[in-house]
Amino acid sequence: MKTPASIGLFAPNRSDECLRAIDVLVQGCNEAGLAVAEVAALTAGGTPADLPEVLLCLGGDGTMLEAAKRAALTGTILGGINMGHLGFLTTCGREEIPQLVSALATGTYEIEERSMLRAERSNPLTGAIGHTHYGLNELALMRAQTGKMIDVDVEVDGKLLNRYHADGILVATPTGSTAYSLSAGGPLVWPTAQMLSLTPICPHSLTNRSVTLPDSMEIVLRPRERRGRAGERLIYSLDGRSTHDIGLNETLTVRKAPMPLRLLALPGNDYAARLRAKLGW
């Protein structure tokens, strides 16, 4: 790899601990001759010129998810310094900032390409196409009122897979297999695997289990009306960052996004060691 021409710092949580980490990082970058500047906010629009070549987030997985969509759309390399708890997506801990700076200065860092999800809401009756959303971890479809179940038909490449009766449905990337999907009983998937997992949340049938699919497949989710509940709202979200309404006459088409997220890793990155450390194995 080459030494990045520009490095940005994104740190929405301005705790004393975070500010100290910023000082260490900025000082190290300055001493190594690396151009570094803080990024105040990330907006949905923009072009590659609006972001640095490498964007370093100081925070936890939530901060990384906040930046993931924008970084993927612009081709920016995304790294992170864990200031939170698990930090599955971050590059290193705050105690490893000198190693991170060294890897950037010498071009010895590594880049992992992580699959993103693309979800499009549409109305088959009118042909109207709604907004397109992107996510790194998962798409979740559920009823807005907690404690209520949904009925949803799931199609893969135009063929019916199953009609699920559950609290919700998750479509997760390999990266997202350690997030909501894991809590819902989904499989652990190696982050560079070329597959998606479909997992019902608390299904009514004991035989409904998570299904892994090639990431070349198109997944269509069709909510169905439950008797006496036509007026209840359904919602979907990607990475839990925001929620969107979906009507019973609408569908969600989910597929692998055309662009990956370029995730920064230190030399000799060992995902197995990360699993052992984060999951307490």
N, C-alpha and C positions, 0 to 999 in steps of 0.2 A: 504494500500500500504506500501511497505518497503522504507526505506531511500535509495536513489540511491547510488551505489558504486562509480560512476564517473559522472561528469557533464561537458559538453563541452559548450563553448561559440562561437557562429558564428556571426560575425559582419562585413560584407563587407563594410559598410559605416562608415568611421572613422571620423565622425564629432565630434566637441567638446562636443556636447550634448551626443552623443553616448559613447564617452570615459568616461564622468562623470558617466553615467549609469553603464558602466562596472566596474568602481572603486567601486561604491556602492554595486554592485552585488558580486564582488569578495571579498570585505571586509566582507559582510554579510555571505557569504559561509564559509570563513575562520573562522570567529567567531563561526559559528555553527558546525564546524568540518566537512564540506563537501569538498570533493576533486573536484576541479574545474580547468579547463585548457582551453585555447583558441584553437579553430580549425581554422587553417589558410584557408583551402579550402575544398570544397566538390567535389569529383570526381565521375564519373559515375560507376566505378567499386568498388571493395572493398568487405570486409566481415564484419560481425557484430563486429569483434574484432577491426576494424579500427575506429569505432565511440564509444563514451561514452554511458552509459546506458540512459542518458537524454541529449538531445541537446537543448540548449536555443539560439534562434535567437534574435538578437537585430536589429530591423528594422520594416518594415511594412509587408503587405501581400505578396509582391513580394519576400522578403527575405525568408518568410515561404515556398512559392511555390518552391523556388530554392532548399530548403533542403528537401521538402516533399518526392520526389521520393526515394532519398537515404535512408531517415529515414524509409520509408515503407518497402523497400527491405531488410533492415537489422534488422527490428523490434525495432528500436530506438524510445524512447518516445520523441516527438517533442513538445517543448514549445516556446513561444515567448514573448518578451517585446516590446510593440508597440512604435516605434519611428517615425511612419509615420502618415497617415491620418485615414482611416477607421479602419484598424486592426481587421477585422472580425476573422482572424485565430489566432491571438495572444492570449496569456494566460492572460495578464494584461497590464496595463500602467506602465510607469516608476515610478509613485508615489506608486505603489503597490509592488515594489521589496521586501520590508521587509516581506509582507505577503507571497510572493512566496517562499522566502528563508525558512520561518517558515514551510510552507507546505511541502517542500522538506525534511527539517531536521526531521520533525515529521512523515513523511509518510502519511500525511492527504490529499495529492493532489489526484485528480481524473484523470481518463484516459477515453477519448472518442474514440471509434473506428470509423473512417471515411472511407467511401468507396473510392477506387481509380478506375480509368479507365485503361483498357488495350486495346491498338489499334494495330492491325496488318495489314500491307499492303501486298497484294498478287496480283498475276496475274493469273486469272483463265485459260487463254489460254495456258500458259507455265507451270503452277503449281509452279512457283517461289514464294517464301515467302520472303518478305522484312523485314525491321527492325520492332521490337516491341517497342512501346513507352508507357510510363505510365504518368498519370496526375491525379491531385487531383480535379481540378475544372471542366474542360470541354475539349472536342475536338471540334475544329472548322474547317470546310471544306469550302473553298471559292476559287474564282478565284484570281490569283496573281495580275492581273490588276484591281485596284479598280474601282468601278463604273460599272463593268460588272457582269451580272447574270450567274448563273449556272443552269443546269438541273441535278438532281440527283435522282435516284431511291433509296428508303429506304425500306429495308426488315426487318421484325422482326420475329425471329425464322423461317426463310425460307419462309415467306409469304410477298408478296408485301403490304406495307402500303400505299405508295403514291409516285408519281413522283413530286418532288418539283421544281418549277421555282422561284428562290430567289437569294438574294445576297450571301447566304451561309446557312449552316446547323450547328447547335450546338447540341452536346450530352453532357448533364451536370449531374454531381452528385448532391446529396442534398447539399453538401458543396458549390458547384459551383453555386447554385441557386441564391446567392446574388452577383454574379460577372457578367460576360459577359451575361449570360443567362437572368438575371434580366433586363439588358439594352435592350435586344432584345425582351422583352415582355414575358419571361418565368415565371413560377410560383415560389413563395417563398416556399421552402420545408424545413421541419424540418431536421436538419443535420444528425440525426440518422435514418431517414426513409429509407426503403429498396426499393428505386425506382430510376429511371433515367428519365430525361426529354429530349425530342427531340423538338427543337425549330427552325423553319425557320427564317432566318435573312431577314427582309424586303421582305416577299413573294409577288409574283405578284397577287395571289388570296386572296381576303379578307376572304375566308373560311379556309385558312390554319392557324391553330393555334397550340400552343404548346401541345404536347401529353406526358402524364406521363405513364411510363411503369414499370413493375416489374423489379428489377435489376437482375433477373435470366435470362432475355431474351438476346439473341444475336442480335445485330443490325448491319446490313450490309449496307454500303453506296456505291452505284455504280454510279460514274459520267457518264453523257451522253454527247455526242457531240452536240453542238448547230450549226445550219446551218451557214456555212461561218466562223466558229471560231475554226476549228480543231487545229490550231497551237497555241492557247492560253494556258497558263500554269494554272493548278490548284494546290493549296497548302493546306496543313492541318497543324494544330499546336495543341499542348496540353498545356494548361495553358498559352499560349502566350509566352512560354519561347524560343521556336525555331520553325522554319518552315521547312516543308519537301514537296518536289514535289510529285505529284501523277498523273499518266497517265490516259487517258480516258479508257484504257483497264484494269485498275487495280481497286481493291476494297479495302475498309477499313472495317475490322471486329472489332466492338467495343463491349466490354463486361465488366462487373465488374471484377476487378483484384482479384486474389486469396488472396492477402494479403491486410489488411487495414492499414491506417495510424493511429498510436496511438498518439492522441493529448492530451497534458497536459492541465488540467483545475484546477483552484483553488477550494477549498471546497465550496459547495453550488452554483456551477455555474448555472447561470440563463440566458438561451438563449433568453427568451422573453424580459428580461431587456436589453440584448445586442441589440436586434433588435430595441427596442424603442430608445436606445441611438444612434446607428449608423445611423438609417434611419430617425431620427428626428420626430418620432411619438409622 
